[in-house]
């Protein structure tokens, strides 16, 4: 699983779907921006003492899913 590649695929798909004809892609800028957003969301969950360990992991997996990043089969229940 390459997070930057997954985020880049999502970005390209969104651009195509919005029917833009001319566009420039800075893969690092796009991935870094989304990655920072994800890390910030994950950090908030980790800092929140109201979550049990299980619930924190569940919320983190949900963040990955929101960004269309595969979490693998270990969390498939």
N, CA, C and O atoms as a GROMACS GRO file, in nm:
protein
  308
    1UNK      N    1   0.084  -0.117   0.000
    1UNK     CA    2   0.000   0.000   0.000
    1UNK      C    3   0.089   0.124   0.000
    1UNK      O    4   0.164   0.146   0.095
    2UNK      N    5   0.082   0.202  -0.104
    2UNK     CA    6   0.156   0.326  -0.116
    2UNK      C    7   0.056   0.441  -0.104
    2UNK      O    8  -0.021   0.468  -0.196
    3UNK      N    9   0.058   0.507   0.011
    3UNK     CA   10  -0.043   0.609   0.042
    3UNK      C   11  -0.038   0.722  -0.059
    3UNK      O   12  -0.143   0.766  -0.106
    4UNK      N   13   0.081   0.771  -0.094
    4UNK     CA   14   0.088   0.882  -0.190
    4UNK      C   15   0.028   0.841  -0.324
    4UNK      O   16  -0.042   0.921  -0.387
    5UNK      N   17   0.054   0.719  -0.368
    5UNK     CA   18  -0.002   0.672  -0.495
    5UNK      C   19  -0.153   0.663  -0.487
    5UNK      O   20  -0.222   0.702  -0.581
    6UNK      N   21  -0.206   0.612  -0.376
    6UNK     CA   22  -0.351   0.603  -0.359
    6UNK      C   23  -0.415   0.742  -0.361
    6UNK      O   24  -0.517   0.763  -0.426
    7UNK      N   25  -0.354   0.836  -0.290
    7UNK     CA   26  -0.407   0.972  -0.287
    7UNK      C   27  -0.399   1.038  -0.424
    7UNK      O   28  -0.489   1.113  -0.463
    8UNK      N   29  -0.293   1.010  -0.498
    8UNK     CA   30  -0.279   1.064  -0.632
    8UNK      C   31  -0.387   1.008  -0.724
    8UNK      O   32  -0.444   1.082  -0.805
    9UNK      N   33  -0.416   0.878  -0.713
    9UNK     CA   34  -0.521   0.817  -0.794
    9UNK      C   35  -0.656   0.884  -0.767
    9UNK      O   36  -0.732   0.912  -0.860
   10UNK      N   37  -0.685   0.909  -0.641
   10UNK     CA   38  -0.811   0.974  -0.604
   10UNK      C   39  -0.819   1.113  -0.666
   10UNK      O   40  -0.921   1.152  -0.721
   11UNK      N   41  -0.709   1.186  -0.655
   11UNK     CA   42  -0.706   1.322  -0.708
   11UNK      C   43  -0.729   1.321  -0.860
   11UNK      O   44  -0.810   1.399  -0.911
   12UNK      N   45  -0.660   1.235  -0.930
   12UNK     CA   46  -0.674   1.228  -1.076
   12UNK      C   47  -0.817   1.192  -1.114
   12UNK      O   48  -0.874   1.249  -1.207
   13UNK      N   49  -0.875   1.098  -1.043
   13UNK     CA   50  -1.013   1.058  -1.069
   13UNK      C   51  -1.109   1.175  -1.051
   13UNK      O   52  -1.199   1.196  -1.132
   14UNK      N   53  -1.090   1.251  -0.944
   14UNK     CA   54  -1.175   1.368  -0.919
   14UNK      C   55  -1.162   1.471  -1.031
   14UNK      O   56  -1.262   1.529  -1.073
   15UNK      N   57  -1.040   1.493  -1.077
   15UNK     CA   58  -1.018   1.590  -1.185
   15UNK      C   59  -1.088   1.544  -1.312
   15UNK      O   60  -1.154   1.624  -1.380
   16UNK      N   61  -1.075   1.417  -1.345
   16UNK     CA   62  -1.140   1.365  -1.465
   16UNK      C   63  -1.291   1.375  -1.453
   16UNK      O   64  -1.360   1.414  -1.547
   17UNK      N   65  -1.342   1.339  -1.335
   17UNK     CA   66  -1.486   1.344  -1.314
   17UNK      C   67  -1.543   1.485  -1.327
   17UNK      O   68  -1.656   1.502  -1.372
   18UNK      N   69  -1.467   1.583  -1.290
   18UNK     CA   70  -1.517   1.721  -1.302
   18UNK      C   71  -1.495   1.778  -1.442
   18UNK      O   72  -1.523   1.895  -1.467
   19UNK      N   73  -1.444   1.695  -1.533
   19UNK     CA   74  -1.430   1.727  -1.676
   19UNK      C   75  -1.339   1.847  -1.702
   19UNK      O   76  -1.366   1.928  -1.790
   20UNK      N   77  -1.233   1.856  -1.627
   20UNK     CA   78  -1.136   1.959  -1.654
   20UNK      C   79  -1.049   1.916  -1.773
   20UNK      O   80  -1.007   1.800  -1.781
   21UNK      N   81  -1.025   2.007  -1.863
   21UNK     CA   82  -0.947   1.973  -1.980
   21UNK      C   83  -0.797   1.993  -1.958
   21UNK      O   84  -0.717   1.905  -1.991
   22UNK      N   85  -0.759   2.105  -1.901
   22UNK     CA   86  -0.617   2.133  -1.880
   22UNK      C   87  -0.592   2.141  -1.730
   22UNK      O   88  -0.660   2.214  -1.658
   23UNK      N   89  -0.494   2.065  -1.685
   23UNK     CA   90  -0.460   2.070  -1.544
   23UNK      C   91  -0.315   2.028  -1.523
   23UNK      O   92  -0.258   1.953  -1.603
   24UNK      N   93  -0.258   2.078  -1.416
   24UNK     CA   94  -0.123   2.041  -1.378
   24UNK      C   95  -0.132   1.965  -1.247
   24UNK      O   96  -0.216   1.995  -1.162
   25UNK      N   97  -0.047   1.866  -1.232
   25UNK     CA   98  -0.050   1.784  -1.112
   25UNK      C   99   0.086   1.790  -1.044
   25UNK      O  100   0.189   1.758  -1.104
   26UNK      N  101   0.085   1.831  -0.919
   26UNK     CA  102   0.204   1.824  -0.834
   26UNK      C  103   0.176   1.714  -0.732
   26UNK      O  104   0.118   1.740  -0.626
   27UNK      N  105   0.217   1.593  -0.763
   27UNK     CA  106   0.183   1.476  -0.682
   27UNK      C  107   0.223   1.493  -0.536
   27UNK      O  108   0.147   1.457  -0.446
   28UNK      N  109   0.341   1.546  -0.512
   28UNK     CA  110   0.386   1.563  -0.374
   28UNK      C  111   0.299   1.661  -0.298
   28UNK      O  112   0.264   1.637  -0.183
   29UNK      N  113   0.264   1.771  -0.361
   29UNK     CA  114   0.180   1.872  -0.295
   29UNK      C  115   0.042   1.814  -0.262
   29UNK      O  116  -0.010   1.834  -0.152
   30UNK      N  117  -0.016   1.743  -0.356
   30UNK     CA  118  -0.148   1.684  -0.336
   30UNK      C  119  -0.143   1.580  -0.224
   30UNK      O  120  -0.224   1.584  -0.131
   31UNK      N  121  -0.050   1.489  -0.233
   31UNK     CA  122  -0.040   1.382  -0.134
   31UNK      C  123  -0.004   1.438   0.003
   31UNK      O  124  -0.061   1.396   0.104
   32UNK      N  125   0.089   1.531   0.008
   32UNK     CA  126   0.130   1.588   0.137
   32UNK      C  127   0.014   1.661   0.203
   32UNK      O  128  -0.004   1.652   0.324
   33UNK      N  129  -0.065   1.732   0.125
   33UNK     CA  130  -0.179   1.803   0.181
   33UNK      C  131  -0.280   1.706   0.240
   33UNK      O  132  -0.323   1.723   0.354
   34UNK      N  133  -0.317   1.603   0.165
   34UNK     CA  134  -0.411   1.503   0.215
   34UNK      C  135  -0.351   1.425   0.331
   34UNK      O  136  -0.420   1.394   0.428
   35UNK      N  137  -0.224   1.395   0.321
   35UNK     CA  138  -0.158   1.320   0.428
   35UNK      C  139  -0.158   1.400   0.558
   35UNK      O  140  -0.182   1.344   0.665
   36UNK      N  141  -0.132   1.530   0.548
   36UNK     CA  142  -0.133   1.614   0.668
   36UNK      C  143  -0.273   1.618   0.728
   36UNK      O  144  -0.288   1.615   0.850
   37UNK      N  145  -0.374   1.626   0.644
   37UNK     CA  146  -0.512   1.625   0.694
   37UNK      C  147  -0.541   1.494   0.768
   37UNK      O  148  -0.600   1.494   0.876
   38UNK      N  149  -0.499   1.383   0.708
   38UNK     CA  150  -0.521   1.253   0.771
   38UNK      C  151  -0.448   1.243   0.904
   38UNK      O  152  -0.505   1.198   1.004
   39UNK      N  153  -0.324   1.284   0.906
   39UNK     CA  154  -0.244   1.275   1.029
   39UNK      C  155  -0.306   1.361   1.138
   39UNK      O  156  -0.308   1.322   1.254
   40UNK      N  157  -0.355   1.477   1.102
   40UNK     CA  158  -0.420   1.564   1.200
   40UNK      C  159  -0.544   1.498   1.259
   40UNK      O  160  -0.566   1.502   1.380
   41UNK      N  161  -0.624   1.435   1.173
   41UNK     CA  162  -0.743   1.365   1.221
   41UNK      C  163  -0.706   1.248   1.312
   41UNK      O  164  -0.769   1.226   1.415
   42UNK      N  165  -0.604   1.174   1.273
   42UNK     CA  166  -0.560   1.059   1.352
   42UNK      C  167  -0.504   1.106   1.486
   42UNK      O  168  -0.529   1.044   1.589
   43UNK      N  169  -0.428   1.214   1.484
   43UNK     CA  170  -0.370   1.268   1.607
   43UNK      C  171  -0.480   1.306   1.707
   43UNK      O  172  -0.467   1.279   1.826
   44UNK      N  173  -0.588   1.366   1.659
   44UNK     CA  174  -0.698   1.404   1.747
   44UNK      C  175  -0.757   1.280   1.816
   44UNK      O  176  -0.790   1.284   1.934
   45UNK      N  177  -0.770   1.173   1.741
   45UNK     CA  178  -0.826   1.050   1.797
   45UNK      C  179  -0.731   0.992   1.901
   45UNK      O  180  -0.774   0.950   2.009
   46UNK      N  181  -0.603   0.989   1.870
   46UNK     CA  182  -0.505   0.931   1.963
   46UNK      C  183  -0.499   1.011   2.093
   46UNK      O  184  -0.482   0.954   2.200
   47UNK      N  185  -0.512   1.142   2.083
   47UNK     CA  186  -0.507   1.228   2.202
   47UNK      C  187  -0.634   1.222   2.286
   47UNK      O  188  -0.632   1.256   2.405
   48UNK      N  189  -0.744   1.178   2.227
   48UNK     CA  190  -0.874   1.175   2.296
   48UNK      C  191  -0.879   1.054   2.390
   48UNK      O  192  -0.890   0.940   2.344
   49UNK      N  193  -0.873   1.080   2.518
   49UNK     CA  194  -0.872   0.972   2.616
   49UNK      C  195  -1.009   0.906   2.634
   49UNK      O  196  -1.020   0.807   2.706
   50UNK      N  197  -1.111   0.959   2.571
   50UNK     CA  198  -1.244   0.900   2.580
   50UNK      C  199  -1.258   0.774   2.496
   50UNK      O  200  -1.352   0.696   2.515
   51UNK      N  201  -1.166   0.753   2.403
   51UNK     CA  202  -1.169   0.633   2.319
   51UNK      C  203  -1.096   0.518   2.388
   51UNK      O  204  -0.989   0.538   2.446
   52UNK      N  205  -1.155   0.399   2.383
   52UNK     CA  206  -1.081   0.278   2.421
   52UNK      C  207  -0.982   0.250   2.308
   52UNK      O  208  -0.994   0.308   2.199
   53UNK      N  209  -0.887   0.163   2.331
   53UNK     CA  210  -0.791   0.130   2.224
   53UNK      C  211  -0.865   0.078   2.101
   53UNK      O  212  -0.834   0.118   1.989
   54UNK      N  213  -0.961  -0.010   2.123
   54UNK     CA  214  -1.036  -0.067   2.010
   54UNK      C  215  -1.110   0.043   1.934
   54UNK      O  216  -1.104   0.048   1.812
   55UNK      N  217  -1.179   0.130   2.006
   55UNK     CA  218  -1.255   0.237   1.942
   55UNK      C  219  -1.164   0.334   1.867
   55UNK      O  220  -1.201   0.384   1.761
   56UNK      N  221  -1.047   0.361   1.922
   56UNK     CA  222  -0.952   0.450   1.855
   56UNK      C  223  -0.908   0.390   1.722
   56UNK      O  224  -0.903   0.459   1.620
   57UNK      N  225  -0.876   0.260   1.723
   57UNK     CA  226  -0.836   0.194   1.599
   57UNK      C  227  -0.952   0.196   1.499
   57UNK      O  228  -0.931   0.220   1.380
   58UNK      N  229  -1.072   0.171   1.546
   58UNK     CA  230  -1.190   0.174   1.459
   58UNK      C  231  -1.202   0.311   1.392
   58UNK      O  232  -1.226   0.319   1.272
   59UNK      N  233  -1.187   0.417   1.468
   59UNK     CA  234  -1.197   0.553   1.413
   59UNK      C  235  -1.084   0.581   1.314
   59UNK      O  236  -1.107   0.646   1.211
   60UNK      N  237  -0.965   0.534   1.342
   60UNK     CA  238  -0.851   0.553   1.252
   60UNK      C  239  -0.875   0.480   1.121
   60UNK      O  240  -0.846   0.533   1.014
   61UNK      N  241  -0.927   0.358   1.128
   61UNK     CA  242  -0.960   0.283   1.007
   61UNK      C  243  -1.065   0.359   0.926
   61UNK      O  244  -1.058   0.363   0.804
   62UNK      N  245  -1.161   0.417   0.993
   62UNK     CA  246  -1.264   0.496   0.924
   62UNK      C  247  -1.203   0.616   0.850
   62UNK      O  248  -1.248   0.652   0.742
   63UNK      N  249  -1.101   0.675   0.909
   63UNK     CA  250  -1.031   0.786   0.842
   63UNK      C  251  -0.966   0.736   0.714
   63UNK      O  252  -0.979   0.798   0.609
   64UNK      N  253  -0.896   0.623   0.724
   64UNK     CA  254  -0.834   0.566   0.604
   64UNK      C  255  -0.940   0.539   0.497
   64UNK      O  256  -0.918   0.567   0.379
   65UNK      N  257  -1.053   0.485   0.537
   65UNK     CA  258  -1.160   0.455   0.441
   65UNK      C  259  -1.214   0.583   0.377
   65UNK      O  260  -1.245   0.584   0.258
   66UNK      N  261  -1.226   0.691   0.456
   66UNK     CA  262  -1.274   0.819   0.400
   66UNK      C  263  -1.182   0.870   0.291
   66UNK      O  264  -1.226   0.934   0.196
   67UNK      N  265  -1.054   0.841   0.305
   67UNK     CA  266  -0.957   0.883   0.204
   67UNK      C  267  -0.934   0.774   0.099
   67UNK      O  268  -0.840   0.782   0.020
   68UNK      N  269  -1.020   0.672   0.100
   68UNK     CA  270  -1.013   0.561   0.004
   68UNK      C  271  -0.879   0.489   0.005
   68UNK      O  272  -0.826   0.453  -0.100
   69UNK      N  273  -0.825   0.468   0.124
   69UNK     CA  274  -0.700   0.395   0.140
   69UNK      C  275  -0.732   0.260   0.201
   69UNK      O  276  -0.793   0.251   0.308
   70UNK      N  277  -0.689   0.155   0.134
   70UNK     CA  278  -0.716   0.018   0.175
   70UNK      C  279  -0.648  -0.014   0.308
   70UNK      O  280  -0.528   0.011   0.325
   71UNK      N  281  -0.724  -0.069   0.400
   71UNK     CA  282  -0.670  -0.107   0.531
   71UNK      C  283  -0.637  -0.256   0.537
   71UNK      O  284  -0.592  -0.305   0.640
   72UNK      N  285  -0.658  -0.326   0.430
   72UNK     CA  286  -0.631  -0.468   0.430
   72UNK      C  287  -0.744  -0.549   0.491
   72UNK      O  288  -0.850  -0.496   0.522
   73UNK      N  289  -0.718  -0.676   0.508
   73UNK     CA  290  -0.822  -0.768   0.554
   73UNK      C  291  -0.829  -0.782   0.705
   73UNK      O  292  -0.927  -0.838   0.755
   74UNK      N  293  -0.730  -0.735   0.779
   74UNK     CA  294  -0.726  -0.755   0.924
   74UNK      C  295  -0.842  -0.686   0.997
   74UNK      O  296  -0.877  -0.726   1.108
   75UNK      N  297  -0.899  -0.587   0.937
   75UNK     CA  298  -1.005  -0.512   1.002
   75UNK      C  299  -1.142  -0.540   0.941
   75UNK      O  300  -1.236  -0.463   0.961
   76UNK      N  301  -1.153  -0.648   0.868
   76UNK     CA  302  -1.276  -0.680   0.796
   76UNK      C  303  -1.370  -0.760   0.886
   76UNK      O  304  -1.376  -0.883   0.877
   77UNK      N  305  -1.442  -0.689   0.974
   77UNK     CA  306  -1.539  -0.758   1.061
   77UNK      C  307  -1.660  -0.672   1.086
   77UNK      O  308  -1.752  -0.714   1.156
   0.00000   0.00000   0.00000
